[in-house]
Amino acid sequence: MATQDTKRTVTIWINGKEVDKTYSAILKQQREITSSLNKMVMGSDEYNKKAKELTNVNRVLSEHKKVLKGAQQEAGGLMGAFKSL
């Protein structure tokens, strides 16, 4: 049986900066932005800019969670198939 290896790479850009591709690094960035927001005046230009950054980070985390959920469902389907053998 022939096997085929596929290599994929992903580059994540948030607010014009390439970020580390680990989940924990993205969570760290989320915490840093949230901390900055807590020290700012609501409604200021700086606050609104940081809020948009937080929205982008949250979007990346949400997409990551969707991918993980899909992978878990796939793995569950495979386990069911193996159990039925």
C-alpha positions in Angstrom: 0.0 0.0 0.0 1.4 3.4 -1.0 1.5 6.2 1.5 1.6 9.9 0.8 2.9 12.5 3.2 1.5 15.9 3.0 3.2 18.9 4.7 1.2 22.0 5.3 2.2 25.3 6.9 0.2 28.0 8.4 1.2 31.6 9.0 -0.9 33.6 11.3 -1.0 37.4 11.0 -2.8 39.5 13.5 -2.8 43.3 13.1 0.0 43.3 10.6 2.4 41.2 12.8 3.2 37.5 12.3 2.5 35.7 15.6 3.7 32.5 17.1 1.5 29.7 15.8 0.9 28.1 19.2 -2.5 28.3 20.9 -0.8 29.5 24.1 1.0 32.3 22.3 -2.3 33.5 20.9 -4.0 33.3 24.3 -1.1 35.3 25.7 -1.7 38.0 23.1 -5.4 38.0 24.0 -4.6 38.6 27.7 -2.1 41.4 26.9 -4.6 43.2 24.7 -7.4 42.8 27.4 -5.0 44.1 30.0 -4.3 47.2 27.9 -8.0 47.8 27.3 -8.7 47.7 31.0 -6.3 50.7 31.5 -7.8 52.8 28.7 -10.6 55.2 28.5 -13.6 53.6 26.8 -14.5 55.2 23.5 -11.1 56.8 22.8 -9.4 56.2 19.5 -6.7 54.1 21.2 -9.3 52.0 22.9 -11.2 51.4 19.7 -8.0 50.4 17.9 -7.2 47.9 20.7 -10.8 46.6 20.7 -10.4 45.8 16.9 -7.2 44.0 17.7 -8.9 41.9 20.3 -11.7 41.1 17.8 -9.1 39.8 15.4 -7.4 37.6 18.0 -10.7 36.2 19.2 -11.5 35.4 15.6 -8.3 33.4 15.2 -9.0 31.5 18.5 -12.6 30.8 17.3 -11.3 29.3 14.0 -8.8 27.2 15.9 -11.5 25.8 18.2 -13.7 24.9 15.1 -10.7 23.0 13.6 -10.1 21.2 16.8 -13.8 20.3 17.2 -13.8 18.9 13.6 -10.7 16.9 14.3 -12.3 15.5 17.5 -15.5 14.5 15.6 -13.4 12.8 12.9 -11.4 10.9 15.5 -14.6 9.8 17.2 -16.0 8.6 13.9 -12.9 6.5 13.4 -13.0 5.1 16.8 -16.6 4.0 16.2 -15.6 2.4 13.0 -12.8 0.4 14.7 -15.0 -0.7 17.5 -17.5 -2.1 15.0 -14.8 -4.4 13.5 
